[in-house]
Amino acid sequence: MHGFGLSNVKREAQEYMGDVDIKIKKNEFSVTVMLQERRQV
């Protein structure tokens, strides 16, 4: 992971049944975080 706390972001995304997509292109990178909403039954 890049080093800006992205390992923490990935861990939290997994906690919320989500995912992290990291794309690196030349000197740029983008991070997309997808989370699922927890609902109580």
C-alpha positions as CSV (number, residue, x, y, z in Angstrom):
1,M,0.0,0.0,0.0
2,H,1.1,3.6,-0.7
3,G,1.7,4.8,2.9
4,F,-1.0,7.4,3.5
5,G,-2.8,5.1,6.0
6,L,-4.3,3.1,3.2
7,S,-3.8,-0.2,5.1
8,N,-6.1,1.3,7.8
9,V,-8.6,2.3,5.1
10,K,-8.5,-1.2,3.6
11,R,-9.0,-2.8,7.1
12,E,-12.0,-0.6,7.8
13,A,-13.5,-1.3,4.4
14,Q,-13.3,-5.0,5.1
15,E,-14.9,-4.4,8.5
16,Y,-18.0,-2.9,6.7
17,M,-18.0,-5.6,4.0
18,G,-16.6,-3.2,1.5
19,D,-13.6,-2.9,-0.8
20,V,-10.8,-0.5,-1.7
21,D,-9.6,-0.1,-5.3
22,I,-6.3,1.6,-5.7
23,K,-5.0,2.7,-9.2
24,I,-1.6,4.0,-9.8
25,K,-0.7,5.7,-13.1
26,K,2.6,7.5,-13.5
27,N,2.8,10.1,-10.7
28,E,-0.9,9.9,-9.7
29,F,-3.0,7.5,-7.8
30,S,-6.7,7.3,-7.0
31,V,-8.5,5.5,-4.3
32,T,-12.1,4.3,-4.4
33,V,-13.7,3.0,-1.2
34,M,-17.0,1.1,-1.4
35,L,-18.9,0.3,1.8
36,Q,-22.1,-1.5,2.5
37,E,-24.5,0.0,5.0
38,R,-25.1,-2.1,8.0
39,R,-28.8,-2.6,8.8
40,Q,-30.2,-4.0,12.0
41,V,-32.9,-6.6,11.5
